Amino acid sequence: MSVLLMLCVVLSALVTPGRGTRRWEPCTDLRPLDMLAEAVPAHGAAGGIRVTQAHGVQGLQLSAAAPHAVSFPASRIFFRCDLFPEEFSIVITLKVPNLPPKKNEYLFTVLAEEPDALLLGLRYSPTQLHFLFLSQDSAGAWQTRVTFRSPALMDSQWHTLVLAVSEGSFSLTTDCGLPVDIMADVPFPASLSVRGARFFIGSRKRTKGLFTGLVRQLVLLPGSDATLRLCPCRSAELAVLSIPPVLQGITGKPEDNEVLKYPYETDMKVTLGSRPPCTKKEDAQFWFDASRKGLFLCVGSEWVSVLAAREKLDYVEEHQSLLTSSETLGLEVFAIPEAGLFVAAANRKATSAIYKWTDGKFSSYQNIRTHQAQSWRHFTIGKKVFLAVANFEPNEKGQEFSVIYKWSQRKLRFTPYQRVPTHSARDWEAFEVAGEHFLAVANHREGDNHNIDSVIYKWNPRTRLFEANQTIATSGAYDWEFFTVGPYSFLVVANAFNGTSTKLHSHLYVWLLGSFQLFQAFLTFGAADWEVFHIGERVFLAVANSHSYDVEMHVRNDSYLINSVIYELNVTAQTFVKFQEIPTCSALDWEFFSVGEDYFLVVANSFDGNTFSVNSIIYRWQGYEGFVAVHSLPTFGCRDWEAFRTAAGSYLVYSSAKEPRSRVLKLRTG
């Protein structure tokens, strides 16, 4: 029985009344719950609330309203039972004022009916963000506080925060940046009752601690981490999960609604020419920068962009020729908080290297002994930072293993942490499902046998090691790719060779009942890479096909000239369907990236049957036309692409499997 059919049978059995035991149901819908919309209806049930505009963005100012007015009963959203979800995330978009030291303001609270005891809440101070909740056991009840160092909110800018909670794990993400994780001694309660409770937005039902800033979004998402829905995002500080109707534009006269709109009103003066000073004299005045085609507003002492020309990719130029100790088969770009931006190069020979971005270029930082390394994978668990290498060959003693390294805050270097038995490993994929951490290795072959198991390892918090959790039969596995669609988690493998042919099925698996089970099969030809990406609400999967070969056929040069395929998720049919075929030359990698409002795919073309000097192509998304070639980049044995961004702009870096040199390219925009 297919997983899709099995899933339907399971779900239908669960919803059939009168059969078996009563099924478990969440206390509310597992969808975004807009708390602002509940407290501030579109037709203005709450007085004293103002819609105010800052930096061209509208938000609600609550400080003029009575604290008890901006509230709603918990039963309005918890309609099936009275328990707050054990796993959830809270998304809030806000602009906060400068607070004096030691002052706290509440973003929201959930208060019990009697005697106004705080069950749950979120408040901030100039230096910290506090998540509060009620804990209780047989000895009694007490308030638990999880504290994050304040994520630099008081800069007069909009910010979007995502607080994700899963048992004892608490994670805070600011503007789609790197998450800050805390493993608390006291977990969030599994049965926090909200019977008779009320949600209070921007207060604790009293004037003290009243929120005096602007709030644009306040959403509760039960059952999942909202960062997976929001990020990456072009305007991360304004990433949207749900905005209340009152901020989506209202027609009619102001007197028709108690929620009044107060847009900016000022005597407009626009300065032209070079950058003028921004002082109290120029406050609320505009400056038009003709060279950048941007309009700026003087706020305090800074010019803030309010209208900018849309950034577009003009051309690509070489920025750095990065010499490596040998041919490089894979790259991994990653950032470590307070340490910097790095790239790890998986080199064919005995030493791989890590480079650090310094003064606008990558410079050598650390060498690590490897055994024909194929790829690196960076991941984090809580505050711990890891880097896993996939070794293809055994060591000098004939031992075959790959290694997980851990970042040492003291040494500021990666040190060996755990050896993992592998078989000609090609790739690692790190991911998280239901608050648990996993690593999947793509085992390519064992001796001459390509039809072997690849392994999914699970992090054991007690031993602090990865342990084998599930095996999946693969054929010459080359790559794993993990992604989520709504509440579902998927893992897709690129099967490259079964011992006789490269024409075989690669498989997509779905997490169901505690393990990955087959969901869909794709016919591929020497599949070397999968790349998942989102454009709006659409979900795509691109496979890089490298070679059409069968032992019974003669090798032909044109067998490397083969179409790679982009699939799109058909939500109605609950399957991926072919969207576009793109001619490629032994494609080994896809990389998706964006510039401004444009989306791009770059392919690593490696060999055309005659030469490794093959152009790799950048394709731009053009809606109905699909992806259209826009830039042709000379490459030599191109193996892997990585896109990254710094304060100086956007870049691409590619590795070569045929020369000891990688190249960093800068994306010039206009």
Secondary structure per residue as TSV (DSSP state, phi and psi in degrees):
chain	resnum	aa	ss	phi	psi
A	1	M	-	360.0	130.9
A	2	S	-	-66.6	156.1
A	3	V	H	-62.2	-39.3
A	4	L	H	-61.7	-44.1
A	5	L	H	-66.3	-41.9
A	6	M	H	-61.4	-40.5
A	7	L	H	-61.7	-41.7
A	8	C	H	-64.7	-41.3
A	9	V	H	-63.6	-44.1
A	10	V	H	-61.8	-46.1
A	11	L	H	-65.9	-41.1
A	12	S	H	-66.6	-35.9
A	13	A	H	-65.7	-35.6
A	14	L	H	-68.6	-32.6
A	15	V	H	-95.0	1.0
A	16	T	S	-81.5	114.8
A	17	P	T	-69.0	148.7
A	18	G	T	79.0	7.4
A	19	R	S	-116.7	126.3
A	20	G	S	68.7	-158.8
A	21	T	S	-80.8	160.7
A	22	R	-	-66.8	130.0
A	23	R	-	-77.3	153.4
A	24	W	-	-74.4	139.1
A	25	E	-	-131.4	141.9
A	26	P	-	-66.5	156.7
A	27	C	S	-72.8	-12.1
A	28	T	S	-148.9	169.4
A	29	D	-	-64.3	142.9
A	30	L	S	-85.3	60.3
A	31	R	S	-136.4	164.9
A	32	P	-	-60.6	127.0
A	33	L	E	-107.4	109.1
A	34	D	E	-80.0	99.7
A	35	M	H	-69.6	-32.7
A	36	L	H	-64.0	-43.1
A	37	A	H	-64.7	-33.2
A	38	E	H	-68.2	-39.1
A	39	A	H	-84.9	-26.9
A	40	V	S	-127.1	83.8
A	41	P	-	-60.3	158.0
A	42	A	T	-62.8	-25.2
A	43	H	T	-98.5	14.1
A	44	G	-	74.6	63.2
A	45	A	-	-85.1	-12.9
A	46	A	S	-114.0	126.7
A	47	G	T	-89.4	161.2
A	48	G	T	79.9	4.7
A	49	I	-	-95.3	135.6
A	50	R	E	-115.3	140.5
A	51	V	E	-94.4	112.7
A	52	T	E	-119.5	145.7
A	53	Q	E	-106.1	132.9
A	54	A	E	-138.7	127.0
A	55	H	T	55.2	36.1
A	56	G	T	78.3	8.7
A	57	V	E	-124.3	134.7
A	58	Q	E	-89.5	141.4
A	59	G	E	-146.2	170.3
A	60	L	E	-97.5	131.7
A	61	Q	E	-102.8	116.2
A	62	L	-	-101.1	-10.8
A	63	S	T	-66.2	-21.0
A	64	A	T	-85.3	-9.7
A	65	A	S	-88.9	153.1
A	66	A	-	-65.9	134.7
A	67	P	T	-53.8	-38.6
A	68	H	T	-73.5	-15.4
A	69	A	T	-74.9	-34.5
A	70	V	S	-91.9	75.6
A	71	S	E	-156.1	169.7
A	72	F	E	-159.2	154.6
A	73	P	E	-72.6	142.4
A	74	A	G	-61.2	-28.0
A	75	S	G	-64.6	-16.5
A	76	R	G	-67.6	-32.3
A	77	I	T	-109.4	-25.0
A	78	F	-	-100.1	80.0
A	79	F	-	-98.3	-11.1
A	80	R	S	-95.3	-32.2
A	81	C	-	-157.6	-172.1
A	82	D	S	-112.0	20.2
A	83	L	E	-103.9	132.3
A	84	F	E	-72.1	141.8
A	85	P	-	-60.7	143.9
A	86	E	S	-75.3	-31.8
A	87	E	E	-120.7	131.9
A	88	F	E	-167.6	172.9
A	89	S	E	-139.6	152.6
A	90	I	E	-120.0	127.7
A	91	V	E	-112.0	128.4
A	92	I	E	-138.1	129.4
A	93	T	E	-111.1	124.2
A	94	L	E	-151.0	162.0
A	95	K	E	-130.3	114.0
A	96	V	-	-102.6	150.7
A	97	P	-	-82.9	169.6
A	98	N	-	-75.6	127.0
A	99	L	-	-106.4	147.5
A	100	P	-	-68.7	158.1
A	101	P	T	-55.8	144.5
A	102	K	T	71.5	1.8
A	103	K	-	-88.3	141.1
A	104	N	-	-120.2	145.6
A	105	E	E	-130.0	140.5
A	106	Y	E	-89.0	135.0
A	107	L	E	-88.5	-39.0
A	108	F	E	-165.6	158.9
A	109	T	E	-143.2	158.1
A	110	V	E	-121.3	116.3
A	111	L	E	-112.7	138.1
A	112	A	-	-68.7	157.2
A	113	E	T	-63.7	-45.8
A	114	E	T	-136.9	132.2
A	115	P	T	-103.3	62.0
A	116	D	-	61.1	35.7
A	117	A	-	-72.0	140.4
A	118	L	E	-80.0	118.0
A	119	L	E	-90.2	-32.4
A	120	L	E	-162.2	144.5
A	121	G	E	-171.9	164.3
A	122	L	E	-137.1	124.2
A	123	R	E	-138.6	162.4
A	124	Y	E	-137.9	158.5
A	125	S	-	-132.6	178.1
A	126	P	S	-59.2	-23.0
A	127	T	S	-121.3	-9.3
A	128	Q	E	-145.4	155.9
A	129	L	E	-120.0	126.1
A	130	H	E	-113.6	129.6
A	131	F	E	-106.6	121.4
A	132	L	E	-113.5	140.5
A	133	F	E	-155.0	157.5
A	134	L	E	-88.1	124.9
A	135	S	E	-111.7	148.2
A	136	Q	E	-154.4	150.0
A	137	D	E	-145.5	-163.6
A	138	S	T	-64.2	-22.5
A	139	A	T	-82.9	-14.3
A	140	G	E	137.6	-166.3
A	141	A	E	-120.2	147.7
A	142	W	E	-152.0	161.6
A	143	Q	E	-93.7	128.7
A	144	T	E	-104.0	140.4
A	145	R	E	-126.4	125.0
A	146	V	E	-106.7	121.5
A	147	T	E	-114.5	128.0
A	148	F	E	-107.3	143.0
A	149	R	E	-62.0	133.6
A	150	S	-	-55.7	126.5
A	151	P	-	-81.5	50.0
A	152	A	S	50.6	55.4
A	153	L	-	-82.7	-25.9
A	154	M	-	-88.0	58.4
A	155	D	S	-118.8	17.5
A	156	S	S	63.3	23.9
A	157	Q	S	-118.2	162.7
A	158	W	-	-77.3	144.9
A	159	H	E	-142.4	148.1
A	160	T	E	-116.6	122.5
A	161	L	E	-109.0	142.4
A	162	V	E	-125.3	115.6
A	163	L	E	-102.2	115.8
A	164	A	E	-109.0	131.9
A	165	V	E	-124.9	129.7
A	166	S	E	-147.3	100.7
A	167	E	T	54.5	-115.2
A	168	G	T	-92.0	6.7
A	169	S	E	-103.0	127.5
A	170	F	E	-127.9	126.6
A	171	S	E	-130.1	134.0
A	172	L	E	-120.8	123.0
A	173	T	E	-117.3	128.9
A	174	T	E	-112.7	122.5
A	175	D	T	52.0	43.5
A	176	C	T	59.0	25.1
A	177	G	-	-84.5	-162.9
A	178	L	-	-71.4	134.5
A	179	P	-	-71.9	149.0
A	180	V	E	-104.3	118.8
A	181	D	E	-108.7	140.2
A	182	I	E	-130.5	127.6
A	183	M	E	-99.7	106.7
A	184	A	-	-88.8	150.7
A	185	D	S	-68.6	-32.5
A	186	V	S	-104.8	114.1
A	187	P	-	-74.0	162.2
A	188	F	-	-66.8	135.5
A	189	P	-	-63.3	143.1
A	190	A	S	-80.0	-14.2
A	191	S	-	-141.2	64.4
A	192	L	E	-86.0	109.7
A	193	S	E	-79.7	134.0
A	194	V	-	-117.3	24.9
A	195	R	T	-61.2	126.8
A	196	G	T	74.0	3.4
A	197	A	-	-83.6	164.2
A	198	R	E	-129.8	146.5
A	199	F	E	-87.9	130.9
A	200	F	E	-117.2	123.9
A	201	I	E	-95.5	122.8
A	202	G	S	76.7	15.5
A	203	S	S	-163.9	175.5
A	204	R	S	-117.2	39.4
A	205	K	S	69.1	19.3
A	206	R	S	-150.1	165.2
A	207	T	S	-68.8	-37.2
A	208	K	T	-63.7	128.6
A	209	G	T	82.9	13.1
A	210	L	-	-66.6	135.4
A	211	F	-	-71.0	124.9
A	212	T	-	-107.8	3.9
A	213	G	S	-93.6	-156.7
A	214	L	E	-113.0	138.8
A	215	V	E	-125.4	135.2
A	216	R	E	-113.6	-27.1
A	217	Q	E	-149.7	133.4
A	218	L	E	-147.6	105.3
A	219	V	E	-130.8	136.9
A	220	L	E	-103.3	123.8
A	221	L	E	-115.6	101.1
A	222	P	E	-69.5	142.0
A	223	G	T	85.6	-5.3
A	224	S	S	-157.3	167.5
A	225	D	-	-90.0	116.9
A	226	A	T	-68.7	-16.2
A	227	T	H	-61.8	-28.4
A	228	L	H	-68.1	-24.8
A	229	R	H	-88.9	-30.5
A	230	L	H	-91.2	-33.3
A	231	C	-	-114.2	148.7
A	232	P	S	-72.2	158.4
A	233	C	-	-145.6	139.8
A	234	R	T	-66.1	-37.3
A	235	S	T	-116.0	75.6
A	236	A	G	-61.7	-30.0
A	237	E	G	-70.7	-13.8
A	238	L	G	-125.1	27.0
A	239	A	-	-57.0	135.9
A	240	V	-	-114.4	127.5
A	241	L	S	-106.8	-44.6
A	242	S	-	-161.5	127.6
A	243	I	-	-113.0	134.0
A	244	P	-	-63.8	150.4
A	245	P	G	-55.0	-32.6
A	246	V	G	-63.3	-21.2
A	247	L	G	-101.2	6.2
A	248	Q	S	-101.4	8.9
A	249	G	-	100.9	121.7
A	250	I	-	-124.6	133.9
A	251	T	-	-96.3	164.6
A	252	G	S	106.5	171.5
A	253	K	-	-78.8	149.9
A	254	P	G	-57.0	-34.7
A	255	E	G	-69.8	-12.0
A	256	D	G	-74.9	-7.9
A	257	N	-	-143.2	135.8
A	258	E	S	-72.7	-22.0
A	259	V	S	-86.0	104.9
A	260	L	E	-92.8	145.9
A	261	K	E	-98.8	133.6
A	262	Y	E	-126.1	82.5
A	263	P	-	-71.0	166.2
A	264	Y	-	-60.2	134.5
A	265	E	-	-130.4	121.7
A	266	T	-	-156.7	156.9
A	267	D	-	-74.6	114.8
A	268	M	-	-81.1	130.3
A	269	K	-	-137.2	126.9
A	270	V	E	-115.0	126.4
A	271	T	E	-99.2	136.7
A	272	L	-	-106.9	169.3
A	273	G	S	98.5	-158.0
A	274	S	S	-69.7	168.7
A	275	R	-	-60.5	116.5
A	276	P	-	-85.2	168.3
A	277	P	-	-68.4	154.2
A	278	C	-	-120.7	97.7
A	279	T	S	-126.1	-172.1
A	280	K	T	-60.0	-31.8
A	281	K	T	-64.6	-37.2
A	282	E	T	-93.6	2.4
A	283	D	T	-54.8	133.7
A	284	A	T	69.5	15.0
A	285	Q	-	-102.4	158.6
A	286	F	E	-104.5	151.6
A	287	W	E	-133.5	128.9
A	288	F	E	-102.4	118.4
A	289	D	E	-94.0	103.1
A	290	A	T	-65.9	-34.9
A	291	S	T	-66.9	-37.7
A	292	R	T	-97.2	-3.0
A	293	K	T	53.1	46.6
A	294	G	E	-129.5	148.9
A	295	L	E	-109.1	129.7
A	296	F	E	-124.6	147.1
A	297	L	E	-115.3	133.6
A	298	C	E	-78.8	116.7
A	299	V	E	-126.4	112.7
A	300	G	T	68.7	-106.7
A	301	S	T	-124.4	13.9
A	302	E	E	-125.6	146.1
A	303	W	E	-85.9	120.6
A	304	V	E	-108.3	129.5
A	305	S	E	-69.5	125.8
A	306	V	E	-115.5	-18.7
A	307	L	E	-154.8	116.5
A	308	A	E	-127.8	148.4
A	309	A	-	-63.0	139.9
A	310	R	-	-63.6	125.8
A	311	E	-	-67.8	131.2
A	312	K	-	-135.0	147.4
A	313	L	E	-76.7	118.6
A	314	D	E	-90.9	-57.1
A	315	Y	E	-158.1	172.4
A	316	V	E	-119.9	134.8
A	317	E	E	-132.7	153.0
A	318	E	E	-70.8	131.0
A	319	H	E	-106.4	-37.4
A	320	Q	E	-154.7	136.8
A	321	S	E	-99.6	109.8
A	322	L	E	-98.8	107.1
A	323	L	E	-74.5	133.5
A	324	T	-	-120.2	162.1
A	325	S	S	-69.7	-20.7
A	326	S	S	-162.0	-176.0
A	327	E	-	-57.4	144.7
A	328	T	E	-115.0	126.0
A	329	L	E	-97.3	-18.7
A	330	G	E	-157.5	153.4
A	331	L	E	-130.1	149.5
A	332	E	E	-140.4	115.0
A	333	V	E	-97.3	133.4
A	334	F	E	-155.3	162.6
A	335	A	E	-121.5	144.7
A	336	I	E	-119.4	123.4
A	337	P	T	-53.2	133.5
A	338	E	T	67.1	4.8
A	339	A	T	-116.6	-37.9
A	340	G	E	129.2	-169.1
A	341	L	E	-101.4	136.5
A	342	F	E	-134.4	160.9
A	343	V	E	-134.0	132.1
A	344	A	E	-102.6	128.9
A	345	A	E	-107.6	124.4
A	346	A	E	-90.7	103.8
A	347	N	E	-95.4	149.0
A	348	R	S	-65.9	-37.7
A	349	K	S	-86.3	-165.1
A	350	A	S	-73.2	-11.8
A	351	T	E	-127.2	124.8
A	352	S	E	-102.4	167.9
A	353	A	E	-140.0	152.8
A	354	I	E	-116.7	133.2
A	355	Y	E	-117.3	146.6
A	356	K	E	-113.8	139.6
A	357	W	E	-74.7	111.4
A	358	T	E	-134.8	125.5
A	359	D	T	52.4	41.4
A	360	G	T	83.5	8.2
A	361	K	E	-147.6	161.9
A	362	F	E	-83.9	132.0
A	363	S	E	-128.6	152.5
A	364	S	E	-58.6	135.5
A	365	Y	E	-127.0	-44.5
A	366	Q	E	-155.2	137.5
A	367	N	E	-104.6	139.9
A	368	I	E	-132.0	132.6
A	369	R	E	-72.9	126.6
A	370	T	-	-136.1	175.2
A	371	H	S	-128.8	89.2
A	372	Q	S	50.8	58.9
A	373	A	E	-60.5	139.1
A	374	Q	E	-104.0	-34.7
A	375	S	E	-164.4	163.6
A	376	W	E	-122.1	153.6
A	377	R	E	-138.5	122.3
A	378	H	E	-94.8	139.3
A	379	F	E	-158.2	165.9
A	380	T	E	-129.0	150.0
A	381	I	E	-132.2	108.3
A	382	G	T	63.0	-127.8
A	383	K	T	-91.1	-4.6
A	384	K	E	-81.4	135.7
A	385	V	E	-111.6	128.1
A	386	F	E	-123.5	159.8
A	387	L	E	-143.9	119.2
A	388	A	E	-109.1	134.9
A	389	V	E	-109.4	140.4
A	390	A	E	-99.3	108.9
A	391	N	E	-91.0	133.5
A	392	F	-	-91.9	-30.6
A	393	E	S	-114.8	157.8
A	394	P	-	-74.3	167.1
A	395	N	-	-81.3	-172.1
A	396	E	T	-62.9	-24.4
A	397	K	T	-91.4	5.7
A	398	G	S	82.1	6.4
A	399	Q	-	-82.7	133.1
A	400	E	-	-113.0	115.6
A	401	F	E	-159.6	158.7
A	402	S	E	-112.8	165.8
A	403	V	E	-129.8	139.1
A	404	I	E	-103.7	127.4
A	405	Y	E	-108.4	150.5
A	406	K	E	-120.6	138.9
A	407	W	E	-74.1	127.6
A	408	S	E	-96.9	117.6
A	409	Q	T	-66.9	-26.4
A	410	R	T	-78.3	-47.0
A	411	K	T	-85.8	-16.4
A	412	L	T	55.1	40.9
A	413	R	E	-143.3	162.0
A	414	F	E	-86.4	133.6
A	415	T	E	-122.9	149.2
A	416	P	E	-58.9	136.8
A	417	Y	E	-121.0	-45.1
A	418	Q	E	-154.2	133.8
A	419	R	E	-90.5	139.8
A	420	V	E	-128.2	124.6
A	421	P	E	-62.5	127.2
A	422	T	-	-139.2	169.0
A	423	H	S	-129.8	103.2
A	424	S	S	46.6	55.9
A	425	A	E	-64.6	136.5
A	426	R	E	-105.6	-31.7
A	427	D	E	-158.7	149.9
A	428	W	E	-116.2	145.1
A	429	E	E	-130.6	125.8
A	430	A	E	-105.7	138.7
A	431	F	E	-159.8	171.3
A	432	E	E	-131.3	133.1
A	433	V	E	-131.2	123.8
A	434	A	T	52.8	40.0
A	435	G	T	80.7	1.2
A	436	E	E	-109.0	146.8
A	437	H	E	-101.8	138.7
A	438	F	E	-133.0	156.3
A	439	L	E	-132.6	128.3
A	440	A	E	-112.2	130.6
A	441	V	E	-108.0	138.5
A	442	A	E	-94.8	99.8
A	443	N	E	-81.8	120.7
A	444	H	-	-84.0	-46.4
A	445	R	-	-162.6	160.5
A	446	E	B	-125.5	105.2
A	447	G	T	67.4	-124.4
A	448	D	T	-98.0	2.5
A	449	N	B	-93.1	114.3
A	450	H	-	-91.0	-13.9
A	451	N	E	-94.6	83.1
A	452	I	E	-132.1	174.7
A	453	D	E	-85.5	136.9
A	454	S	E	-95.4	159.2
A	455	V	E	-126.3	139.1
A	456	I	E	-106.1	123.0
A	457	Y	E	-103.4	147.0
A	458	K	E	-120.1	137.3
A	459	W	E	-73.4	127.3
A	460	N	E	-99.3	108.7
A	461	P	T	-63.4	-23.6
A	462	R	T	-75.3	-49.7
A	463	T	T	-85.7	-15.4
A	464	R	T	58.7	40.4
A	465	L	E	-136.1	159.1
A	466	F	E	-87.0	134.2
A	467	E	E	-126.7	144.2
A	468	A	E	-57.1	131.2
A	469	N	E	-120.9	-35.3
A	470	Q	E	-156.9	141.8
A	471	T	E	-110.9	144.9
A	472	I	E	-132.2	128.7
A	473	A	E	-68.5	127.2
A	474	T	E	-134.5	165.3
A	475	S	E	-128.0	102.7
A	476	G	S	58.1	45.1
A	477	A	E	-57.5	136.3
A	478	Y	E	-118.2	-29.4
A	479	D	E	-159.6	144.9
A	480	W	E	-115.9	146.7
A	481	E	E	-139.5	125.9
A	482	F	E	-106.1	144.0
A	483	F	E	-159.6	166.1
A	484	T	E	-124.5	149.6
A	485	V	E	-132.0	108.7
A	486	G	T	59.2	-130.1
A	487	P	T	-85.1	0.3
A	488	Y	E	-98.5	141.9
A	489	S	E	-111.6	134.9
A	490	F	E	-126.7	153.3
A	491	L	E	-141.0	123.8
A	492	V	E	-119.8	138.0
A	493	V	E	-112.3	142.6
A	494	A	E	-97.5	105.4
A	495	N	E	-88.7	124.8
A	496	A	-	-103.9	-30.9
A	497	F	-	-162.2	133.9
A	498	N	-	-107.1	11.5
A	499	G	S	104.4	-22.4
A	500	T	S	-128.8	-24.1
A	501	S	B	-151.8	150.9
A	502	T	S	-92.5	-6.8
A	503	K	E	-86.9	100.1
A	504	L	E	-157.4	173.8
A	505	H	E	-91.1	134.6
A	506	S	E	-97.5	151.2
A	507	H	E	-123.3	142.4
A	508	L	E	-107.9	130.9
A	509	Y	E	-117.3	149.5
A	510	V	E	-119.6	142.3
A	511	W	E	-76.1	117.7
A	512	L	E	-147.8	127.2
A	513	L	T	55.9	38.8
A	514	G	T	89.1	7.4
A	515	S	E	-156.0	168.2
A	516	F	E	-87.3	131.0
A	517	Q	E	-129.5	150.2
A	518	L	E	-58.9	131.9
A	519	F	E	-117.2	-41.9
A	520	Q	E	-158.6	148.7
A	521	A	E	-116.0	141.7
A	522	F	E	-123.0	131.7
A	523	L	E	-75.6	120.0
A	524	T	E	-129.1	168.0
A	525	F	E	-129.6	96.2
A	526	G	S	59.9	46.7
A	527	A	E	-59.8	127.6
A	528	A	E	-114.8	-16.8
A	529	D	E	-162.4	145.2
A	530	W	E	-118.2	142.4
A	531	E	E	-133.0	121.9
A	532	V	E	-101.0	143.4
A	533	F	E	-156.1	159.6
A	534	H	E	-120.0	137.9
A	535	I	E	-127.5	107.3
A	536	G	T	62.4	-128.6
A	537	E	T	-91.2	-0.4
A	538	R	E	-87.7	143.3
A	539	V	E	-118.2	129.4
A	540	F	E	-124.2	152.5
A	541	L	E	-130.2	124.7
A	542	A	E	-114.1	132.1
A	543	V	E	-110.5	138.1
A	544	A	E	-97.4	108.6
A	545	N	E	-89.5	131.5
A	546	S	-	-107.7	-26.3
A	547	H	-	-166.9	137.3
A	548	S	-	-106.7	107.8
A	549	Y	-	-143.4	143.2
A	550	D	B	-145.5	140.3
A	551	V	T	-61.5	-23.7
A	552	E	T	-85.2	-7.8
A	553	M	S	-108.5	154.7
A	554	H	-	-74.9	143.5
A	555	V	-	-69.4	126.5
A	556	R	-	-118.6	146.0
A	557	N	G	-61.3	-33.9
A	558	D	G	-77.6	-0.8
A	559	S	G	-70.5	-12.7
A	560	Y	G	-90.7	-14.4
A	561	L	E	-90.5	97.8
A	562	I	E	-143.6	148.6
A	563	N	E	-75.5	135.2
A	564	S	E	-97.0	159.2
A	565	V	E	-128.5	140.5
A	566	I	E	-109.7	127.6
A	567	Y	E	-109.2	150.5
A	568	E	E	-122.8	141.9
A	569	L	E	-73.6	121.7
A	570	N	E	-93.9	104.5
A	571	V	T	-64.5	-37.9
A	572	T	T	-64.1	-46.2
A	573	A	T	-82.0	-10.3
A	574	Q	T	54.0	49.1
A	575	T	E	-157.2	158.5
A	576	F	E	-88.1	133.3
A	577	V	E	-120.3	153.1
A	578	K	E	-64.7	127.5
A	579	F	E	-106.2	-41.9
A	580	Q	E	-159.9	140.3
A	581	E	E	-107.0	137.0
A	582	I	E	-126.5	124.5
A	583	P	E	-63.4	129.6
A	584	T	E	-135.9	165.9
A	585	C	E	-116.9	92.5
A	586	S	S	47.2	61.8
A	587	A	E	-67.8	135.0
A	588	L	E	-118.9	-11.1
A	589	D	E	-162.8	146.9
A	590	W	E	-118.6	145.9
A	591	E	E	-137.4	127.2
A	592	F	E	-100.0	138.2
A	593	F	E	-154.6	170.3
A	594	S	E	-133.3	152.0
A	595	V	E	-134.8	117.1
A	596	G	T	60.9	-125.0
A	597	E	T	-100.8	9.7
A	598	D	E	-101.5	146.0
A	599	Y	E	-113.4	144.9
A	600	F	E	-138.0	154.5
A	601	L	E	-127.0	134.2
A	602	V	E	-118.6	136.5
A	603	V	E	-109.7	143.3
A	604	A	E	-92.9	94.1
A	605	N	E	-82.9	126.7
A	606	S	-	-111.9	-28.9
A	607	F	-	-162.9	134.8
A	608	D	-	-107.8	11.2
A	609	G	S	100.9	-18.1
A	610	N	S	-125.3	-36.5
A	611	T	-	-145.6	153.2
A	612	F	S	-88.9	-6.2
A	613	S	E	-83.0	86.0
A	614	V	E	-126.3	139.8
A	615	N	E	-73.8	132.3
A	616	S	E	-93.2	150.0
A	617	I	E	-119.3	138.8
A	618	I	E	-99.1	127.6
A	619	Y	E	-110.6	139.3
A	620	R	E	-108.1	140.3
A	621	W	E	-71.5	125.1
A	622	Q	-	-129.5	44.1
A	623	G	G	59.0	-117.7
A	624	Y	G	-58.3	-31.0
A	625	E	G	-76.7	-12.9
A	626	G	-	80.6	-146.1
A	627	F	E	-94.0	129.5
A	628	V	E	-121.4	133.7
A	629	A	E	-62.3	131.2
A	630	V	E	-128.1	-24.9
A	631	H	E	-140.5	137.3
A	632	S	E	-114.4	117.9
A	633	L	E	-110.9	119.1
A	634	P	E	-62.1	123.4
A	635	T	E	-135.7	160.8
A	636	F	E	-128.9	109.2
A	637	G	S	58.4	42.9
A	638	C	E	-61.9	130.3
A	639	R	E	-115.7	-37.0
A	640	D	E	-151.4	143.2
A	641	W	E	-118.9	143.8
A	642	E	E	-136.7	135.8
A	643	A	E	-106.3	142.4
A	644	F	E	-152.8	165.1
A	645	R	E	-134.0	140.0
A	646	T	E	-125.6	-179.4
A	647	A	T	-63.2	-21.7
A	648	A	T	-86.6	-9.6
A	649	G	E	141.9	-165.6
A	650	S	E	-105.9	145.9
A	651	Y	E	-139.1	159.0
A	652	L	E	-124.8	145.6
A	653	V	E	-132.6	137.1
A	654	Y	E	-128.1	150.8
A	655	S	E	-105.8	154.0
A	656	S	E	-115.9	131.3
A	657	A	S	-88.0	3.9
A	658	K	S	-125.4	-2.9
A	659	E	S	-150.9	151.5
A	660	P	S	-80.6	61.2
A	661	R	E	-157.7	127.1
A	662	S	E	-110.0	159.4
A	663	R	E	-129.3	134.2
A	664	V	E	-100.5	125.5
A	665	L	E	-113.8	138.6
A	666	K	E	-100.7	136.7
A	667	L	E	-90.4	109.2
A	668	R	E	-84.2	127.3
A	669	T	E	-118.5	161.1
A	670	G	-	-139.3	360.0
